[in-house]
Amino acid sequence: MNAMRKLTSQLMVIAAVIALPLMINTASAQTDGANVVDEAFVKNIFRNATPTPIQPAPMKNWVSTIVQGEVLFFSNDGKFLIYQGSVIDMDSRQKVSDGLLKGYNKGILDGLDEKELVVFKPETVKHVVTVFTDPKCGYCRKLHSEMQQYLDAGIEVRYAASDAYGGAASKKLLTSAWCSDDKVTAVNTIKRGGSLAEKTCDSTAVNDQIDISRQLGISGTPAIFSSSGLQIGGYLPAASMLKTLDREG
């Protein structure tokens, strides 16, 4: 129970950083390197929290405080926050690493051959996501069961193969599906728990896509990426996915 409370508290902290409206006076945050981070500054970001006294950090031009058991590091000008190993840009409320990873991810994802993916396309496409999927993964099946809702929202879903959850058993199913004459029907079958006749073919698509998933550091599925390369995370209902993609632009 204590572990669960701590986890909930941690999630509330990071959600506060990323989700709250911008509350920093950016004009004062650009004043000749002056330290603008004080107790009021921290309380303005983390509502209802009581930070420990602001202390100089081991890094030059940074300060530290503790909120809800978590050590936070702020740059003196208040523009950056280090939380749980992530550097957060306080203007955009995004992890600095996200911007760097997006370009890296997009470069890899652009190397996927669309003809080798299993694509579910709406009549009108608003957004495109690439989903690394594993037939043994419960949340992958849940996402697939809501495919029509994704399509109704204008989200094109491009499936790529991953064996991150089911290992060799998943790879065998994926190979049979990807080698089928009708890949969409085959994927629908395995996502509903049905069986396929074991098939192999000359295509290296499944192996290639699994290799790409490893280059992307995927260790769980579904792993969902926007067309810009942003890793959105795991399963989301269609309405939540649409809001996320709309926010990204």
Secondary structure, DSSP 4 states (H G I P E B T S, - for coil): -HHHHHHHHHHHHHHHHHHSPP---TTGGGSTT-----HHHHHHHSTT--PPPPEE-SSTTEEEEEETTEEEEEETTSSEEEETTEEEETTTTEEHHHHHHHHHHHHHHTTS-GGGSEEE--SS-SEEEEEEE-TT-HHHHHHHHTHHHHHHTTEEEEEEE--TTTHHHHHHHHHHHHTSSSHHHHHHHHHTT--------S--HHHHHHHHHHHTT--SS-EEEETTS-EEES---HHHHHHHHHHH-
